[in-house]
Amino acid sequence: MEQLDLFSAGKQPAASPPEEGSEKNPQAVPDPKKRGRKSLKGHFDIQAILDLTENLPGEKQYYSISEVAGLFGVNASLIRFWENEFDVLQPKKNRKGDRLFRPEDISNLKLIYHLLRVRKYTIEGARQKLKEEKGIAARNFEMIQSLRKLRGFLVQLRENI
């Protein structure tokens, strides 16, 4: 079917609308898989991170921020951000200003990491949870870890039978 254009000299056939999602249509809906926050599922193994931080390498008294960031698989800037947001993180600082994390700080970081990355709490929600129910949250976290270890043991036992 042709469309009459009143402003041109002659008749021109109407252009067919471009297909949805094609490059010619600037108003095409972008692929929903590429929008928003990226999924964290394929980037790291949460159980591996929790196991790594359980048996800290060398059992030192203090760990640098780069060592801690490497254990959790995050950037050092994220650790510094969490330090500013959560009052339970109080790493020691040397004269130069380098942060030195004790094993207690690393256990608090594990709890924060669990609330933010695994349980998907917001920063404010995790802060409130730690402020109101730190003992309960820590106990639940330890219980979850022990149940995961038990499950791993039972799975290995089943595979060996």
Biotite code that builds the C-alpha atoms (Angstrom):
import biotite.structure as struc

atoms = struc.array([
    struc.Atom([0.000, 0.000, 0.000], chain_id="A", res_id=1, res_name="MET", atom_name="CA", element="C"),
    struc.Atom([1.351, 3.393, -0.935], chain_id="A", res_id=2, res_name="GLU", atom_name="CA", element="C"),
    struc.Atom([1.098, 6.525, 1.114], chain_id="A", res_id=3, res_name="GLN", atom_name="CA", element="C"),
    struc.Atom([0.557, 9.938, -0.427], chain_id="A", res_id=4, res_name="LEU", atom_name="CA", element="C"),
    struc.Atom([3.050, 12.611, 0.649], chain_id="A", res_id=5, res_name="ASP", atom_name="CA", element="C"),
    struc.Atom([1.496, 16.042, 0.216], chain_id="A", res_id=6, res_name="LEU", atom_name="CA", element="C"),
    struc.Atom([4.778, 17.904, 0.509], chain_id="A", res_id=7, res_name="PHE", atom_name="CA", element="C"),
    struc.Atom([6.743, 16.105, -2.174], chain_id="A", res_id=8, res_name="SER", atom_name="CA", element="C"),
    struc.Atom([6.349, 16.511, -5.929], chain_id="A", res_id=9, res_name="ALA", atom_name="CA", element="C"),
    struc.Atom([5.335, 12.962, -6.652], chain_id="A", res_id=10, res_name="GLY", atom_name="CA", element="C"),
    struc.Atom([4.181, 9.828, -5.030], chain_id="A", res_id=11, res_name="LYS", atom_name="CA", element="C"),
    struc.Atom([6.750, 7.854, -3.093], chain_id="A", res_id=12, res_name="GLN", atom_name="CA", element="C"),
    struc.Atom([6.231, 4.450, -1.607], chain_id="A", res_id=13, res_name="PRO", atom_name="CA", element="C"),
    struc.Atom([6.132, 4.479, 2.155], chain_id="A", res_id=14, res_name="ALA", atom_name="CA", element="C"),
    struc.Atom([9.157, 3.009, 3.832], chain_id="A", res_id=15, res_name="ALA", atom_name="CA", element="C"),
    struc.Atom([8.481, -0.098, 5.798], chain_id="A", res_id=16, res_name="SER", atom_name="CA", element="C"),
    struc.Atom([9.207, 0.293, 9.493], chain_id="A", res_id=17, res_name="PRO", atom_name="CA", element="C"),
    struc.Atom([12.464, -1.324, 10.530], chain_id="A", res_id=18, res_name="PRO", atom_name="CA", element="C"),
    struc.Atom([12.287, -4.554, 12.452], chain_id="A", res_id=19, res_name="GLU", atom_name="CA", element="C"),
    struc.Atom([12.311, -4.434, 16.210], chain_id="A", res_id=20, res_name="GLU", atom_name="CA", element="C"),
    struc.Atom([15.787, -4.518, 17.713], chain_id="A", res_id=21, res_name="GLY", atom_name="CA", element="C"),
    struc.Atom([17.502, -3.610, 14.456], chain_id="A", res_id=22, res_name="SER", atom_name="CA", element="C"),
    struc.Atom([20.318, -1.091, 14.327], chain_id="A", res_id=23, res_name="GLU", atom_name="CA", element="C"),
    struc.Atom([18.346, 1.239, 12.059], chain_id="A", res_id=24, res_name="LYS", atom_name="CA", element="C"),
    struc.Atom([15.692, 1.913, 14.686], chain_id="A", res_id=25, res_name="ASN", atom_name="CA", element="C"),
    struc.Atom([17.160, 4.256, 17.327], chain_id="A", res_id=26, res_name="PRO", atom_name="CA", element="C"),
    struc.Atom([14.154, 3.734, 19.587], chain_id="A", res_id=27, res_name="GLN", atom_name="CA", element="C"),
    struc.Atom([14.531, -0.038, 19.688], chain_id="A", res_id=28, res_name="ALA", atom_name="CA", element="C"),
    struc.Atom([14.368, -1.597, 23.117], chain_id="A", res_id=29, res_name="VAL", atom_name="CA", element="C"),
    struc.Atom([17.864, -2.618, 24.277], chain_id="A", res_id=30, res_name="PRO", atom_name="CA", element="C"),
    struc.Atom([18.580, -6.194, 25.214], chain_id="A", res_id=31, res_name="ASP", atom_name="CA", element="C"),
    struc.Atom([17.300, -6.630, 28.806], chain_id="A", res_id=32, res_name="PRO", atom_name="CA", element="C"),
    struc.Atom([20.193, -8.971, 29.603], chain_id="A", res_id=33, res_name="LYS", atom_name="CA", element="C"),
    struc.Atom([22.693, -6.131, 29.220], chain_id="A", res_id=34, res_name="LYS", atom_name="CA", element="C"),
    struc.Atom([20.903, -3.539, 31.339], chain_id="A", res_id=35, res_name="ARG", atom_name="CA", element="C"),
    struc.Atom([21.175, -2.858, 35.045], chain_id="A", res_id=36, res_name="GLY", atom_name="CA", element="C"),
    struc.Atom([23.443, -4.437, 37.607], chain_id="A", res_id=37, res_name="ARG", atom_name="CA", element="C"),
    struc.Atom([25.580, -7.289, 36.387], chain_id="A", res_id=38, res_name="LYS", atom_name="CA", element="C"),
    struc.Atom([24.998, -10.672, 37.919], chain_id="A", res_id=39, res_name="SER", atom_name="CA", element="C"),
    struc.Atom([27.578, -11.792, 40.426], chain_id="A", res_id=40, res_name="LEU", atom_name="CA", element="C"),
    struc.Atom([26.794, -15.493, 39.983], chain_id="A", res_id=41, res_name="LYS", atom_name="CA", element="C"),
    struc.Atom([29.450, -16.410, 37.454], chain_id="A", res_id=42, res_name="GLY", atom_name="CA", element="C"),
    struc.Atom([32.212, -14.177, 38.743], chain_id="A", res_id=43, res_name="HIS", atom_name="CA", element="C"),
    struc.Atom([33.146, -15.950, 41.951], chain_id="A", res_id=44, res_name="PHE", atom_name="CA", element="C"),
    struc.Atom([32.401, -18.923, 44.107], chain_id="A", res_id=45, res_name="ASP", atom_name="CA", element="C"),
    struc.Atom([31.067, -17.773, 47.482], chain_id="A", res_id=46, res_name="ILE", atom_name="CA", element="C"),
    struc.Atom([31.861, -21.038, 49.237], chain_id="A", res_id=47, res_name="GLN", atom_name="CA", element="C"),
    struc.Atom([35.470, -20.897, 48.039], chain_id="A", res_id=48, res_name="ALA", atom_name="CA", element="C"),
    struc.Atom([35.842, -17.381, 49.441], chain_id="A", res_id=49, res_name="ILE", atom_name="CA", element="C"),
    struc.Atom([34.395, -18.379, 52.796], chain_id="A", res_id=50, res_name="LEU", atom_name="CA", element="C"),
    struc.Atom([36.706, -21.414, 52.936], chain_id="A", res_id=51, res_name="ASP", atom_name="CA", element="C"),
    struc.Atom([39.752, -19.302, 52.053], chain_id="A", res_id=52, res_name="LEU", atom_name="CA", element="C"),
    struc.Atom([39.079, -16.782, 54.780], chain_id="A", res_id=53, res_name="THR", atom_name="CA", element="C"),
    struc.Atom([38.479, -19.514, 57.340], chain_id="A", res_id=54, res_name="GLU", atom_name="CA", element="C"),
    struc.Atom([42.065, -20.770, 57.190], chain_id="A", res_id=55, res_name="ASN", atom_name="CA", element="C"),
    struc.Atom([44.012, -17.574, 56.781], chain_id="A", res_id=56, res_name="LEU", atom_name="CA", element="C"),
    struc.Atom([47.425, -18.024, 55.162], chain_id="A", res_id=57, res_name="PRO", atom_name="CA", element="C"),
    struc.Atom([50.276, -17.938, 57.653], chain_id="A", res_id=58, res_name="GLY", atom_name="CA", element="C"),
    struc.Atom([48.045, -17.034, 60.615], chain_id="A", res_id=59, res_name="GLU", atom_name="CA", element="C"),
    struc.Atom([49.603, -13.591, 60.853], chain_id="A", res_id=60, res_name="LYS", atom_name="CA", element="C"),
    struc.Atom([48.542, -10.943, 63.318], chain_id="A", res_id=61, res_name="GLN", atom_name="CA", element="C"),
    struc.Atom([47.953, -8.306, 60.637], chain_id="A", res_id=62, res_name="TYR", atom_name="CA", element="C"),
    struc.Atom([47.010, -8.440, 56.963], chain_id="A", res_id=63, res_name="TYR", atom_name="CA", element="C"),
    struc.Atom([47.384, -5.656, 54.422], chain_id="A", res_id=64, res_name="SER", atom_name="CA", element="C"),
    struc.Atom([44.386, -4.330, 52.542], chain_id="A", res_id=65, res_name="ILE", atom_name="CA", element="C"),
    struc.Atom([45.629, -5.922, 49.312], chain_id="A", res_id=66, res_name="SER", atom_name="CA", element="C"),
    struc.Atom([45.795, -9.345, 50.985], chain_id="A", res_id=67, res_name="GLU", atom_name="CA", element="C"),
    struc.Atom([42.292, -8.928, 52.381], chain_id="A", res_id=68, res_name="VAL", atom_name="CA", element="C"),
    struc.Atom([40.916, -7.722, 49.050], chain_id="A", res_id=69, res_name="ALA", atom_name="CA", element="C"),
    struc.Atom([42.546, -10.729, 47.378], chain_id="A", res_id=70, res_name="GLY", atom_name="CA", element="C"),
    struc.Atom([40.944, -13.119, 49.865], chain_id="A", res_id=71, res_name="LEU", atom_name="CA", element="C"),
    struc.Atom([37.482, -11.748, 49.134], chain_id="A", res_id=72, res_name="PHE", atom_name="CA", element="C"),
    struc.Atom([38.018, -11.213, 45.413], chain_id="A", res_id=73, res_name="GLY", atom_name="CA", element="C"),
    struc.Atom([37.095, -7.508, 45.535], chain_id="A", res_id=74, res_name="VAL", atom_name="CA", element="C"),
    struc.Atom([38.943, -4.244, 44.990], chain_id="A", res_id=75, res_name="ASN", atom_name="CA", element="C"),
    struc.Atom([40.772, -2.543, 47.841], chain_id="A", res_id=76, res_name="ALA", atom_name="CA", element="C"),
    struc.Atom([38.579, 0.508, 47.272], chain_id="A", res_id=77, res_name="SER", atom_name="CA", element="C"),
    struc.Atom([35.513, -1.560, 48.187], chain_id="A", res_id=78, res_name="LEU", atom_name="CA", element="C"),
    struc.Atom([37.160, -2.616, 51.456], chain_id="A", res_id=79, res_name="ILE", atom_name="CA", element="C"),
    struc.Atom([37.935, 1.061, 52.221], chain_id="A", res_id=80, res_name="ARG", atom_name="CA", element="C"),
    struc.Atom([34.312, 1.962, 51.402], chain_id="A", res_id=81, res_name="PHE", atom_name="CA", element="C"),
    struc.Atom([33.004, -0.729, 53.727], chain_id="A", res_id=82, res_name="TRP", atom_name="CA", element="C"),
    struc.Atom([35.336, 0.577, 56.437], chain_id="A", res_id=83, res_name="GLU", atom_name="CA", element="C"),
    struc.Atom([33.716, 4.013, 56.139], chain_id="A", res_id=84, res_name="ASN", atom_name="CA", element="C"),
    struc.Atom([30.183, 2.606, 56.086], chain_id="A", res_id=85, res_name="GLU", atom_name="CA", element="C"),
    struc.Atom([30.382, 0.064, 58.906], chain_id="A", res_id=86, res_name="PHE", atom_name="CA", element="C"),
    struc.Atom([31.481, 0.961, 62.421], chain_id="A", res_id=87, res_name="ASP", atom_name="CA", element="C"),
    struc.Atom([32.486, -2.607, 63.273], chain_id="A", res_id=88, res_name="VAL", atom_name="CA", element="C"),
    struc.Atom([35.462, -2.365, 60.902], chain_id="A", res_id=89, res_name="LEU", atom_name="CA", element="C"),
    struc.Atom([38.289, -0.620, 62.702], chain_id="A", res_id=90, res_name="GLN", atom_name="CA", element="C"),
    struc.Atom([41.597, -1.706, 61.146], chain_id="A", res_id=91, res_name="PRO", atom_name="CA", element="C"),
    struc.Atom([44.794, -0.441, 62.710], chain_id="A", res_id=92, res_name="LYS", atom_name="CA", element="C"),
    struc.Atom([46.804, 2.101, 60.753], chain_id="A", res_id=93, res_name="LYS", atom_name="CA", element="C"),
    struc.Atom([50.565, 2.468, 60.811], chain_id="A", res_id=94, res_name="ASN", atom_name="CA", element="C"),
    struc.Atom([52.420, 5.790, 60.702], chain_id="A", res_id=95, res_name="ARG", atom_name="CA", element="C"),
    struc.Atom([52.289, 5.769, 56.933], chain_id="A", res_id=96, res_name="LYS", atom_name="CA", element="C"),
    struc.Atom([48.504, 5.342, 57.005], chain_id="A", res_id=97, res_name="GLY", atom_name="CA", element="C"),
    struc.Atom([48.369, 1.791, 55.659], chain_id="A", res_id=98, res_name="ASP", atom_name="CA", element="C"),
    struc.Atom([45.471, -0.255, 56.972], chain_id="A", res_id=99, res_name="ARG", atom_name="CA", element="C"),
    struc.Atom([46.375, -3.397, 58.875], chain_id="A", res_id=100, res_name="LEU", atom_name="CA", element="C"),
    struc.Atom([43.529, -5.864, 59.361], chain_id="A", res_id=101, res_name="PHE", atom_name="CA", element="C"),
    struc.Atom([43.440, -8.221, 62.349], chain_id="A", res_id=102, res_name="ARG", atom_name="CA", element="C"),
    struc.Atom([41.718, -11.628, 62.197], chain_id="A", res_id=103, res_name="PRO", atom_name="CA", element="C"),
    struc.Atom([38.743, -10.073, 64.070], chain_id="A", res_id=104, res_name="GLU", atom_name="CA", element="C"),
    struc.Atom([38.413, -7.457, 61.326], chain_id="A", res_id=105, res_name="ASP", atom_name="CA", element="C"),
    struc.Atom([38.491, -10.190, 58.717], chain_id="A", res_id=106, res_name="ILE", atom_name="CA", element="C"),
    struc.Atom([35.724, -12.104, 60.491], chain_id="A", res_id=107, res_name="SER", atom_name="CA", element="C"),
    struc.Atom([33.656, -8.881, 60.539], chain_id="A", res_id=108, res_name="ASN", atom_name="CA", element="C"),
    struc.Atom([34.397, -8.452, 56.835], chain_id="A", res_id=109, res_name="LEU", atom_name="CA", element="C"),
    struc.Atom([33.193, -12.004, 56.219], chain_id="A", res_id=110, res_name="LYS", atom_name="CA", element="C"),
    struc.Atom([29.923, -11.154, 57.931], chain_id="A", res_id=111, res_name="LEU", atom_name="CA", element="C"),
    struc.Atom([29.544, -7.921, 55.940], chain_id="A", res_id=112, res_name="ILE", atom_name="CA", element="C"),
    struc.Atom([30.411, -9.740, 52.721], chain_id="A", res_id=113, res_name="TYR", atom_name="CA", element="C"),
    struc.Atom([27.799, -12.399, 53.510], chain_id="A", res_id=114, res_name="HIS", atom_name="CA", element="C"),
    struc.Atom([25.083, -9.827, 54.200], chain_id="A", res_id=115, res_name="LEU", atom_name="CA", element="C"),
    struc.Atom([25.829, -7.700, 51.122], chain_id="A", res_id=116, res_name="LEU", atom_name="CA", element="C"),
    struc.Atom([26.803, -10.222, 48.462], chain_id="A", res_id=117, res_name="ARG", atom_name="CA", element="C"),
    struc.Atom([25.082, -13.439, 49.491], chain_id="A", res_id=118, res_name="VAL", atom_name="CA", element="C"),
    struc.Atom([21.948, -12.263, 51.289], chain_id="A", res_id=119, res_name="ARG", atom_name="CA", element="C"),
    struc.Atom([21.686, -9.181, 48.985], chain_id="A", res_id=120, res_name="LYS", atom_name="CA", element="C"),
    struc.Atom([21.127, -6.631, 51.766], chain_id="A", res_id=121, res_name="TYR", atom_name="CA", element="C"),
    struc.Atom([21.524, -2.948, 50.976], chain_id="A", res_id=122, res_name="THR", atom_name="CA", element="C"),
    struc.Atom([24.292, -1.010, 52.715], chain_id="A", res_id=123, res_name="ILE", atom_name="CA", element="C"),
    struc.Atom([21.744, 0.601, 55.026], chain_id="A", res_id=124, res_name="GLU", atom_name="CA", element="C"),
    struc.Atom([20.015, -2.716, 55.718], chain_id="A", res_id=125, res_name="GLY", atom_name="CA", element="C"),
    struc.Atom([23.294, -4.475, 56.508], chain_id="A", res_id=126, res_name="ALA", atom_name="CA", element="C"),
    struc.Atom([24.384, -1.595, 58.753], chain_id="A", res_id=127, res_name="ARG", atom_name="CA", element="C"),
    struc.Atom([21.088, -1.777, 60.630], chain_id="A", res_id=128, res_name="GLN", atom_name="CA", element="C"),
    struc.Atom([21.281, -5.572, 60.904], chain_id="A", res_id=129, res_name="LYS", atom_name="CA", element="C"),
    struc.Atom([24.790, -5.381, 62.362], chain_id="A", res_id=130, res_name="LEU", atom_name="CA", element="C"),
    struc.Atom([23.832, -2.588, 64.742], chain_id="A", res_id=131, res_name="LYS", atom_name="CA", element="C"),
    struc.Atom([20.695, -4.228, 66.116], chain_id="A", res_id=132, res_name="GLU", atom_name="CA", element="C"),
    struc.Atom([21.417, -7.937, 65.885], chain_id="A", res_id=133, res_name="GLU", atom_name="CA", element="C"),
    struc.Atom([25.176, -8.413, 65.487], chain_id="A", res_id=134, res_name="LYS", atom_name="CA", element="C"),
    struc.Atom([25.302, -11.438, 67.793], chain_id="A", res_id=135, res_name="GLY", atom_name="CA", element="C"),
    struc.Atom([22.329, -13.105, 66.145], chain_id="A", res_id=136, res_name="ILE", atom_name="CA", element="C"),
    struc.Atom([23.619, -12.369, 62.632], chain_id="A", res_id=137, res_name="ALA", atom_name="CA", element="C"),
    struc.Atom([27.078, -13.721, 63.482], chain_id="A", res_id=138, res_name="ALA", atom_name="CA", element="C"),
    struc.Atom([25.612, -16.863, 65.038], chain_id="A", res_id=139, res_name="ARG", atom_name="CA", element="C"),
    struc.Atom([23.372, -17.456, 62.012], chain_id="A", res_id=140, res_name="ASN", atom_name="CA", element="C"),
    struc.Atom([26.344, -16.947, 59.696], chain_id="A", res_id=141, res_name="PHE", atom_name="CA", element="C"),
    struc.Atom([28.437, -19.467, 61.638], chain_id="A", res_id=142, res_name="GLU", atom_name="CA", element="C"),
    struc.Atom([25.545, -21.919, 61.596], chain_id="A", res_id=143, res_name="MET", atom_name="CA", element="C"),
    struc.Atom([25.200, -21.566, 57.824], chain_id="A", res_id=144, res_name="ILE", atom_name="CA", element="C"),
    struc.Atom([28.926, -22.170, 57.400], chain_id="A", res_id=145, res_name="GLN", atom_name="CA", element="C"),
    struc.Atom([28.878, -25.293, 59.553], chain_id="A", res_id=146, res_name="SER", atom_name="CA", element="C"),
    struc.Atom([25.844, -26.653, 57.689], chain_id="A", res_id=147, res_name="LEU", atom_name="CA", element="C"),
    struc.Atom([27.591, -26.071, 54.351], chain_id="A", res_id=148, res_name="ARG", atom_name="CA", element="C"),
    struc.Atom([30.652, -27.957, 55.615], chain_id="A", res_id=149, res_name="LYS", atom_name="CA", element="C"),
    struc.Atom([28.437, -30.811, 56.783], chain_id="A", res_id=150, res_name="LEU", atom_name="CA", element="C"),
    struc.Atom([26.674, -30.898, 53.422], chain_id="A", res_id=151, res_name="ARG", atom_name="CA", element="C"),
    struc.Atom([30.010, -30.965, 51.599], chain_id="A", res_id=152, res_name="GLY", atom_name="CA", element="C"),
    struc.Atom([31.184, -33.840, 53.785], chain_id="A", res_id=153, res_name="PHE", atom_name="CA", element="C"),
    struc.Atom([27.971, -35.793, 53.162], chain_id="A", res_id=154, res_name="LEU", atom_name="CA", element="C"),
    struc.Atom([28.197, -35.205, 49.403], chain_id="A", res_id=155, res_name="VAL", atom_name="CA", element="C"),
    struc.Atom([31.792, -36.515, 49.395], chain_id="A", res_id=156, res_name="GLN", atom_name="CA", element="C"),
    struc.Atom([30.718, -39.499, 51.472], chain_id="A", res_id=157, res_name="LEU", atom_name="CA", element="C"),
    struc.Atom([27.906, -40.283, 49.017], chain_id="A", res_id=158, res_name="ARG", atom_name="CA", element="C"),
    struc.Atom([30.281, -40.044, 46.044], chain_id="A", res_id=159, res_name="GLU", atom_name="CA", element="C"),
    struc.Atom([32.775, -42.413, 47.687], chain_id="A", res_id=160, res_name="ASN", atom_name="CA", element="C"),
    struc.Atom([30.154, -45.090, 48.388], chain_id="A", res_id=161, res_name="ILE", atom_name="CA", element="C"),
])
